[in-house]
Amino acid sequence: MVINTSKIRYKKRFWAGLLLAQFVLFYLFSRASGIVSFFECFFEIQKRFHQLLFSWIPFSFGDVLYILLGVFLIYHIVGCFNKTRRKNALQQILIGLNIIYFLYQIFWGMLYFQTPIIKKLPSQREPTVEKAKILALKYLQKCQETRKLAQEDPNGIFIIKDIDAVQKEILKRQNMLPENISDKKAPEINSFKPSIFKNVMSFTGILGYYNPFTAEAQFNSQLPNTLIPFTSAHESSHQLGFAREQEANFIGYLTGINSNNVELRYSTEYFTLKSLLNYILDKDPAFVKYVLKNYSAEMKRDRAYEKVFIVKHQGLLDDFFGFTNNLFLKSNQQEGAVTYSYFINLLLNYEKV
């Protein structure tokens, strides 16, 4: 009995030590540009394989994996408080964490340390409020014009008439990205999935997410339709291989801004305008009020509908997930969730305002 207990204790220490060793190893990998480049090349291979493997499944297979993982963790965490299962429960948790962390890093985590897009742009000027104002007025006009071409529901709210067409357009447009910004290959495999957790997502402020284990792009199908096309373009930018959140926003912007699909273009223009206004708000709230006042009647209806959706789903979950997402972003050398300056920096440098 003593020997068996000693073996179990040794195994626990081994798996705990291995997890710590992985933390150190992948940290060192992240500091070596050659190794990061290797993982970029590896991602090009595995993303196509994963999308071919899981895209044909009509539901989010990645969400099912998350449910199974949750059941596994809860079962063994409860086991830590059970005398008969306590010895093996912690060991199983440590083994599971080792496997998950390793797969996450080789499939996705190392991509956070790619060369930033800003360094690929010919000029790198700091964003200014005045430049952002010029662009905000430009996108206000674009939104006004594009919105008149879009479909509405009986209440005059923007609707998507063909989500499949939007998704196909995103995949098509990924092959038209500027070569100096992206040399990544677009598989053009439709692996967009409405999330199984849509009801929970509506109360967390999470619009969509990328599953690194299945290469699926999940979106919340309950969102106001104004948000869905750009959210899909954003998550598909992750599928393409852009890990940083604000860079995925920028690639989503490049994907949708010149699209022939009215729904994708309007959603992209609308997101861009809102991002610019959020950036300007602290510096010149009067200007933001002026722009909002000059929204077209159609845009004002869309904005009002979004506000009702947000108010209806605000709560503790929204605050909790906002806090934890902020920590995650900062741990991966990104700005916090509510900071728009990097996207605005990319936007202004690209637009050459």
C-alpha positions in Angstrom: 0.0 0.0 0.0 2.9 2.3 0.9 4.7 1.5 -2.4 1.5 2.2 -4.4 1.0 5.5 -2.7 4.6 6.5 -3.4 4.1 5.6 -7.1 1.0 7.8 -7.3 2.8 10.7 -5.6 5.7 10.3 -8.0 3.4 10.3 -11.0 1.6 13.5 -9.8 4.9 15.2 -9.4 6.0 14.1 -12.8 2.9 15.4 -14.6 3.0 18.7 -12.6 6.7 19.0 -13.5 6.0 18.3 -17.1 3.3 21.0 -17.3 5.7 23.5 -15.8 8.4 22.4 -18.2 5.9 23.0 -21.1 5.3 26.5 -19.8 9.0 27.3 -19.9 9.6 25.5 -23.2 6.9 27.3 -25.1 7.9 30.6 -23.6 11.4 30.1 -24.9 10.0 29.0 -28.3 8.0 32.2 -28.4 11.2 34.2 -28.2 12.8 32.4 -31.2 11.6 33.8 -34.5 12.8 30.7 -36.4 10.7 28.4 -34.2 7.6 30.7 -34.5 8.0 30.6 -38.3 8.1 26.8 -38.1 4.7 26.8 -36.3 3.3 29.2 -38.9 4.2 26.7 -41.6 2.8 23.8 -39.5 -0.5 25.8 -39.1 -0.8 26.1 -42.9 -0.8 22.3 -43.1 -3.0 21.5 -40.1 -5.7 24.1 -40.7 -6.7 22.6 -44.0 -6.6 19.1 -42.6 -8.7 20.1 -39.6 -11.3 21.9 -41.8 -11.6 19.0 -44.1 -12.0 16.7 -41.1 -14.7 18.7 -39.3 -16.4 21.1 -41.7 -18.8 18.5 -43.1 -20.3 17.9 -39.6 -23.6 19.9 -39.4 -23.0 21.1 -35.8 -20.1 22.5 -33.9 -17.9 19.4 -33.2 -15.5 21.7 -31.2 -18.4 22.7 -28.9 -19.1 19.0 -28.2 -15.4 18.5 -27.3 -15.6 21.4 -24.9 -18.7 19.8 -23.3 -16.8 16.5 -22.9 -13.8 18.3 -21.5 -16.0 20.1 -19.0 -17.6 16.8 -17.9 -14.1 15.3 -17.6 -12.8 18.1 -15.4 -15.9 18.4 -13.2 -15.8 14.6 -12.6 -12.2 14.5 -11.5 -12.4 17.8 -9.5 -15.3 16.2 -7.5 -13.2 13.1 -7.2 -10.5 15.1 -5.4 -12.9 15.3 -2.5 -13.7 11.6 -2.6 -11.5 9.4 -0.4 -11.6 6.4 -2.8 -10.9 8.4 -5.9 -8.7 11.2 -4.5 -5.4 9.5 -5.3 -6.0 9.2 -9.1 -8.3 12.2 -9.7 -5.6 14.9 -9.4 -3.2 12.8 -11.6 -5.9 12.5 -14.3 -6.5 16.3 -14.2 -2.7 16.9 -14.6 -2.5 14.5 -17.5 -5.5 16.2 -19.2 -4.0 19.6 -18.7 -0.7 18.5 -20.2 -2.4 17.2 -23.3 -4.7 20.2 -23.8 -1.9 22.7 -23.2 0.4 20.9 -25.6 -2.2 20.6 -28.4 -3.3 24.2 -27.9 0.2 25.5 -28.3 1.2 23.5 -31.4 -2.1 24.1 -33.1 -2.6 27.8 -32.2 -0.8 29.4 -29.2 2.5 30.1 -31.0 0.8 32.1 -33.7 0.3 35.0 -31.2 4.1 35.6 -31.6 4.1 36.1 -35.4 5.4 39.3 -36.9 2.8 42.0 -36.2 0.9 43.2 -39.3 1.9 46.8 -38.4 5.5 46.0 -39.3 4.4 44.9 -42.7 2.8 48.2 -43.7 5.0 50.7 -45.6 4.4 53.5 -43.2 4.0 53.3 -39.4 2.5 56.6 -38.3 0.8 57.0 -34.9 -3.0 57.4 -35.0 -4.4 60.8 -34.2 -7.9 61.9 -33.3 -8.1 64.3 -36.3 -7.2 61.5 -38.7 -9.8 59.2 -37.1 -12.5 61.9 -37.5 -11.8 62.2 -41.2 -12.2 58.4 -41.6 -15.3 58.4 -39.4 -17.0 60.8 -41.6 -16.0 58.8 -44.7 -17.4 55.6 -43.2 -20.6 57.4 -42.0 -21.3 58.2 -45.6 -20.4 54.7 -46.8 -22.8 53.2 -44.2 -25.6 55.5 -45.2 -25.2 54.5 -48.8 -24.8 50.7 -48.4 -27.6 50.5 -45.8 -30.1 51.7 -48.4 -29.3 48.6 -50.5 -29.8 46.1 -47.7 -32.9 44.0 -46.8 -35.1 44.8 -43.8 -37.6 43.0 -41.6 -41.1 44.3 -41.1 -39.8 46.6 -38.3 -37.2 48.2 -40.6 -34.2 46.3 -39.0 -31.3 45.1 -41.1 -31.5 41.3 -41.9 -29.3 38.8 -43.7 -31.2 37.1 -46.5 -28.5 34.5 -47.3 -26.0 33.7 -44.6 -24.4 31.0 -46.8 -23.7 33.6 -49.5 -22.0 35.8 -46.9 -19.8 32.9 -45.8 -18.8 32.0 -49.3 -18.0 35.7 -50.0 -15.7 35.8 -47.0 -13.8 32.7 -48.1 -13.5 34.1 -51.6 -12.3 37.5 -50.5 -9.5 36.0 -48.3 -7.7 35.1 -51.6 -7.7 38.8 -52.5 -5.9 40.1 -49.4 -2.8 42.4 -50.2 0.3 40.2 -50.5 2.4 42.5 -48.4 0.0 41.9 -45.5 -0.9 38.2 -45.9 0.8 35.3 -47.7 -1.4 32.8 -46.0 -3.4 30.3 -48.1 -7.2 30.4 -47.9 -8.5 26.8 -48.1 -12.0 28.1 -49.0 -13.6 25.4 -46.9 -16.8 26.5 -45.3 -16.3 25.6 -41.6 -18.6 28.3 -40.1 -20.7 26.9 -37.3 -23.4 28.5 -35.1 -22.4 27.9 -31.5 -24.2 25.4 -29.3 -23.6 27.9 -26.5 -25.5 30.7 -28.1 -27.9 31.3 -25.2 -24.9 31.7 -22.8 -22.9 33.8 -25.3 -25.7 36.4 -25.5 -25.1 37.1 -21.8 -21.3 37.1 -21.9 -20.6 39.7 -24.6 -18.9 37.1 -26.7 -19.9 37.4 -30.4 -17.9 34.4 -31.7 -14.8 32.4 -31.2 -12.3 30.2 -33.0 -11.8 26.6 -32.0 -8.1 25.8 -32.3 -8.7 22.0 -32.0 -11.1 21.7 -34.9 -10.5 24.9 -36.9 -14.2 25.8 -36.8 -15.4 29.5 -36.7 -18.2 29.7 -34.2 -20.6 32.6 -34.1 -23.6 33.5 -32.0 -26.7 33.1 -34.3 -28.8 35.1 -31.8 -26.9 38.3 -32.4 -28.4 41.3 -34.2 -27.8 40.6 -37.9 -25.7 43.7 -38.2 -23.0 41.9 -36.2 -23.0 38.5 -37.7 -21.2 39.0 -41.1 -18.3 40.9 -39.7 -18.1 38.5 -36.7 -17.9 35.7 -39.2 -15.1 37.5 -41.2 -13.2 38.1 -37.9 -13.4 34.4 -36.8 -12.5 33.3 -40.3 -9.4 35.5 -40.1 -8.4 33.3 -37.2 -9.0 30.3 -39.4 -6.6 31.9 -41.9 -3.9 32.1 -39.2 -4.2 35.5 -37.6 -4.2 35.0 -33.8 -4.2 38.5 -32.4 -7.7 39.9 -31.9 -7.2 43.3 -33.4 -5.3 41.9 -36.3 -8.2 39.5 -37.0 -10.4 42.6 -36.9 -8.1 44.2 -39.5 -8.1 41.2 -41.8 -11.9 41.0 -41.4 -12.0 44.6 -42.4 -9.9 43.9 -45.5 -12.1 40.9 -46.3 -15.4 42.8 -46.2 -14.8 46.4 -47.0 -14.8 46.1 -50.8 -17.1 43.1 -51.0 -19.8 42.9 -53.6 -22.0 41.3 -51.0 -24.1 44.2 -49.5 -24.6 42.4 -46.1 -20.9 41.7 -45.5 -19.9 45.2 -46.7 -22.4 47.0 -44.6 -21.6 45.0 -41.5 -17.9 45.7 -42.1 -18.4 49.4 -42.6 -20.7 49.6 -39.6 -18.1 47.9 -37.4 -15.3 50.2 -38.7 -17.4 53.3 -38.0 -18.2 52.1 -34.5 -14.6 51.3 -33.8 -13.5 54.8 -34.9 -16.2 56.4 -32.7 -15.1 54.3 -29.7 -11.6 55.5 -30.3 -12.6 59.2 -30.6 -15.2 59.1 -27.7 -12.8 60.0 -24.8 -11.1 62.7 -26.7 -14.1 64.4 -28.4 -17.5 63.2 -27.3 -19.2 66.1 -29.1 -17.9 64.8 -32.4 -19.3 61.4 -31.6 -22.7 62.8 -30.8 -22.6 64.7 -34.1 -21.9 61.5 -36.1 -24.6 59.6 -34.2 -27.1 62.3 -34.8 -26.3 62.1 -38.6 -26.9 58.3 -38.8 -29.5 57.6 -41.5 -33.0 56.6 -40.3 -32.1 53.0 -41.2 -28.9 53.0 -39.2 -30.6 54.5 -36.2 -33.1 51.6 -36.2 -30.2 49.1 -36.4 -28.4 50.9 -33.5 -31.5 51.0 -31.4 -32.1 47.3 -31.9 -28.5 46.5 -30.9 -28.9 48.6 -27.8 -32.0 46.7 -26.8 -30.2 43.4 -27.3 -27.3 44.5 -25.2 -29.4 45.9 -22.3 -31.5 42.7 -22.3 -28.4 40.5 -21.9 -26.3 42.6 -19.6 -25.4 41.0 -16.2 -22.7 39.4 -14.1 -21.7 36.9 -16.8 -21.0 39.8 -19.1 -18.7 41.4 -16.5 -17.0 38.1 -15.7 -16.2 37.1 -19.2 -15.1 40.6 -20.1 -12.6 40.5 -17.2 -11.3 37.0 -18.0 -11.0 37.7 -21.7 -9.0 40.8 -20.9 -6.6 38.7 -18.9 -6.3 36.2 -21.7 -5.6 38.9 -24.3 -2.9 40.5 -22.2 -1.2 37.2 -21.4 -0.8 36.7 -25.1 0.8 40.1 -25.7 -2.4 41.8 -26.9 -4.3 44.8 -25.8 -7.3 44.5 -23.6 -10.7 43.6 -25.1 -12.0 47.2 -25.1 -8.9 48.8 -26.6 -9.2 49.8 -30.2 -6.0 51.6 -30.7 -4.1 48.8 -32.5 -6.9 48.2 -35.0 -7.2 52.0 -35.5 -3.5 52.2 -35.9 -3.6 49.5 -38.6 -6.6 51.1 -40.3 -5.2 54.7 -40.4 -1.9 53.5 -41.7 -3.5 51.3 -44.4 -6.0 54.1 -45.4 -3.1 56.6 -45.4 -5.2 59.4 -43.9 
